């Protein structure tokens, strides 16, 4: 079916989705990272970026929260830019785990394979793949520059969050050393884990994440800066990874009910990619049992359902200005 949506309808759907989900309660801040436990749980923002560069921002969309696991997406893209999608598939994989993000069991079950760069094991592995090998400073610059290009503006390290995570990431140490044991770490172990921890501690806004989502939805061309950030062929690859594991053990339920591939982080952010149409992001700290923001999920779902959109619907959708 050919479906035409007006810009005013999109703005209205975003406003209604925001208003209806604003007072939702439920969930609680991540408490295994001390810094995150203390963030104001009433913060809430919803951002949509269309492929013509139009940005819709409602609520706390300029608040810099911890990007956390949403950072796995840009670094997977960077690994694909530097090593091709095939290289990442061979070295890490592109499978769903169906298990929590920090699962050691997943690593053992998958026969030594990290599965996907969008869970902790694969993300640490992806950080180890980032060039130039052996140079922590230049690797970090490459990771940050890539995020900056995808968002069109720079993220900012939250030092307190970085220290908080570094002091408590024992589980991730275990994952990193298991990866080393299985030859799935392609640089120094401690350096790779540190880069992963640092990228998770970057402060980002929902407006920046919506632009990143839109850049992916737009085949690598940032719709705000108009710069081509990555090769077209990477867009369907990263979107398939997001679709298959973006919500960890709740990914199927999420896709079934929302119709949009999206990636979450325990900082409360969710970034969605609607190929050919828009990027969307929401942020609210309280999380469900899988570490996914309760309110951000509700807001994005409400937006999708109001516009009757979904990647599996098979509609050709056109957005027009009115
Ligand atoms: N830094 C967090 C961790 O490694 C990220 C987890 C997440 O956002 N799901 O535990």
Boltz pocket constraint, residues with backbone or C-beta under 6 A from the ligand:
constraints:
  - pocket:
      binder: B
      contacts: [[A, 67], [A, 68], [A, 69], [A, 70], [A, 101], [A, 102], [A, 120], [A, 165], [A, 172], [A, 196], [A, 197], [A, 200], [A, 264], [A, 265], [A, 266], [A, 267], [A, 290], [A, 291]]
      max_distance: 6.0
